[in-house]
Amino acid sequence: MYPVSEAFLRAVQENTRRYYWTGRITTKGGAVYPFGYEDIVKGSGEIRKK
């Protein structure tokens, strides 16, 4: 193990990860609905209809 500072140990515990979802939904009828990060309510994983 490498010695690290207390500041480093605190920093790695913070919620600093960023990610986003993109994709598309295709219906049986062939309609395509693309979506991106702006269509998803933060923290919910829900997709809002445009």
N, C-alpha and C positions, 0 to 999 in steps of 0.2 A: 504494500500500500504506500501511496505517496502522501506526505503531509500536505494538508490544505488548510486554508484559513477558515475561520468561522463565517466570514462574509461569503465565501464560496459555498459553504454548506447551506447557508440560508438561501442563496440565490438559486441553487438547484432544486429547492423545494417549492419555489414560486411557480404559479401557473403562467408559463410563458410560451407554451406551444400554440402554434397557429396552424389551422388546417381548413380546408374547404371541400365541399362536395360539388361535383358537376355530373351531369348525365342527361338521360332522356328517357321518357316513358313513351312506349309505342303501344297503342291500343290494338285490339283484334281487327278493327276496321282500317288500320294503317295510319291513323293520325299520330303524329309525333309531337311530343311536348318536351322541348329541352328545358333544363333548369340549371341554375348556378347558385353560387353562395348567396347572392342577393335575394333569392327566393326562399331561403330557409330562415326561420325564426331562430335567433341565437339561443343555443342550448337546448333546442327542442328536437331537432331533426325533422321537423315538419316542413312540408313543401306547400307554399302558398300558390294559389291559382292566379295567373296573370289576367 
